[in-house]
């Protein structure tokens, strides 16, 4: 019999440090926010995935994998995608990272 408590919601799972470490939780939140912002910025510029692929030097299937979170982008890939969208990456103190959550 497992000593782990029963998980009823995704939030319960994410906040159970025996299952998800604080560092893993931050990575997950970052990835979800990053990809969401990337899609939002692409759509705001009226670009299709193929358009973004053309201006970033990537292939459209790579953009699709990023947007569906089936691939974790390398730093250089992020810069290739974010720059034409008018964005960059920034490191912020943890106290500011989830100010709205």
DONU-719857 format. One line per 5 residues: for each residue x, y, z of C-alpha. Coordinates in steps of 0.5 Angstrom, whole numbers. Example, Ala and Ser with C-alpha at 12.3 -4.5 7.8 and 13.67 -1.06 7.14 Angstrom:
% DONU-719857
25:-9:16 ~ 27:-2:14
***
This chain:
% DONU-719857
0:0:0 ~ 3:7:-2 ~ 3:12:3 ~ 2:18:-2 ~ -5:21:-1
-10:21:-6 ~ -10:26:-11 ~ -17:29:-14 ~ -15:35:-18 ~ -9:37:-22
-8:43:-17 ~ -7:37:-11 ~ -2:34:-16 ~ 2:40:-17 ~ 2:42:-10
4:35:-7 ~ 12:36:-7 ~ 13:28:-6 ~ 10:28:-13 ~ 13:35:-16
19:38:-13 ~ 18:46:-13 ~ 24:46:-19 ~ 19:42:-23 ~ 13:46:-22
17:52:-24 ~ 19:49:-30 ~ 12:47:-32 ~ 9:53:-30 ~ 14:57:-34
14:52:-40 ~ 6:53:-40 ~ 6:61:-40 ~ 12:61:-45 ~ 8:57:-50
2:60:-49 ~ 5:67:-50 ~ 9:65:-56 ~ 2:63:-59 ~ -1:69:-57
4:73:-60 ~ 4:69:-67 ~ -3:70:-67 ~ -3:77:-66 ~ 2:78:-71
-3:75:-76 ~ 2:69:-77 ~ 1:62:-79 ~ 6:57:-76 ~ 9:56:-83
10:64:-83 ~ 13:64:-77 ~ 17:58:-79 ~ 20:62:-85 ~ 22:68:-81
25:64:-75 ~ 29:59:-80 ~ 25:53:-77 ~ 21:48:-80 ~ 13:48:-79
13:41:-76 ~ 18:44:-71 ~ 13:50:-69 ~ 7:45:-68 ~ 11:41:-64
13:47:-59 ~ 6:49:-59 ~ 3:43:-57 ~ 8:42:-52 ~ 11:35:-55
18:38:-55 ~ 22:42:-50 ~ 25:48:-54 ~ 33:49:-53 ~ 35:56:-52
37:58:-59 ~ 31:55:-61 ~ 27:60:-57 ~ 31:66:-59 ~ 30:64:-66
22:64:-65 ~ 21:69:-60 ~ 26:75:-64 ~ 21:75:-70 ~ 15:76:-65
18:82:-62 ~ 20:78:-55 ~ 26:76:-51 ~ 27:72:-45 ~ 28:75:-38
30:72:-32 ~ 26:75:-26 ~ 27:74:-18 ~ 22:68:-16 ~ 18:73:-12
16:76:-18 ~ 15:70:-22 ~ 8:69:-20 ~ 5:75:-18 ~ -1:74:-21
-2:67:-19
***
